[in-house]
Amino acid sequence: QVQLVESGGGLVQPGGSLRLSCAASGVTFTIYEMGWYRQAPGKQRELVAAMISGGSTNYGDSVKGRFTISRDNAKKTVYLQMNNLKTEDTAVYYCNLKSTAFMNYWGQGTQVTVSS
């Protein structure tokens, strides 16, 4: 059974940084993509950043230039470095994994709160 375990969320002041990690276990198939989505209260879940196995990346418009996604394929772990955080980045961040058969898996979510 696939499990995605996220860590690294918390409370940070505007302009600060956080690094999220997501480790996948129980994966017995080829991973196509790993990434991060977020959901703020009253809003739909949205893409933050994703990376396919070949290394190509895709970022949400609101985080371009501030967030960086990276991945350790051997460890089946994806990271999200978040810099210059803004209050509007406050949300629950979810790790996502897609197989080459486009099966979707989600982590339990980690809260990121940006507040002074």
N, C-alpha and C positions, 0 to 999 in steps of 0.2 A: 504494500500500500504506500502510495506516494505521500510524503509529508514535507511541508515547507515550514521551516522554523525561522521566524524573523527576530531580529534584535537590533537595538541601537536607538529606538525612539526615545522621546522625552520632552522636557521643557527647555526652551532656549529663547534668548532675547533676539529681537530683530537685528539682523546683520550677523548673527552667529552662524555656526556650522554644526552639522550632525552627519554621522555616517551610519547608514542602515546596512545590515547584512541579512542574507537569506540563504540558508543551507538546505539543500534538497536531499532526501533520503528515500530509499525504496524505489529508486528509478531503475527500471529494467529495459527501458526503450531509449531510442535516440531523441535527445532534446533538440527541438527546433529553436525555441526562443525562451529567454528568461527576462523578467522585467518587473517593473513596479507600477502600480496604479494607486490612486488615492480617492477617498470619498470624504467630503466635508458634510456637515449636517445640512440636510435639505437639498443636497446637490447629488447629481449622478456621479458614479464612479468614472474617473478619467485616467487616461494614460499619462504617466509621468515620464518614464523612460523604459526602453526595451532594447535588448541586444540579441540578435540571432547568432547561431553557432559560428557562422563565418566571420563575425565581428562587426557587422553593420549595426548601426544604432539608430534609434528613432526617439525623439524627445517631444514632449508636449510644448506648445509655444510659450507657455508662461514660465517654463523653467530653463529654457535654452540659455546657455551662457553662465548659468549658476549651478546646475546639477550635472554630475558626471556619473554615468553607469559604467561598471567594469565587472568582469566575470572571470572566475577561475574554473575552467571546464573540468579539470582533474578533480577538484573538490566539489563540483556541482554547486557552486556558491556564486551568488550575485551580490554586488555591492552598489550602494547609491551614496555618493558623496554630495552633500547638500551644503552649498555656501551662500552667503548673503541671504539668509532666510528672511522671509517677509510674513507678516501676520496672516496673509491670505494663503500661505502654505500650510496652515493648520488643518489637519485632516488625519484620518486613519489611513495608513499606508499599507497596501497589500502586495505581497510578493505573488508573482504569476509565473507559471511554467506551461509551455505548450509543447506537445510532442509533434513529431513529423506527421502524425495522423490528426493533428490539430485537436487533440484532447486538451482540455483546460484544467489546470489545478491551481488552487489558491491557498495562501497562508491564512493564518488567523487574524492578521492585522496587527500593526503597532501604531500607537498614538504619537503624533508629532504635534506639539503645541508651541507656537511662536508668539510670545507675549512679553511685554515689559512689566 
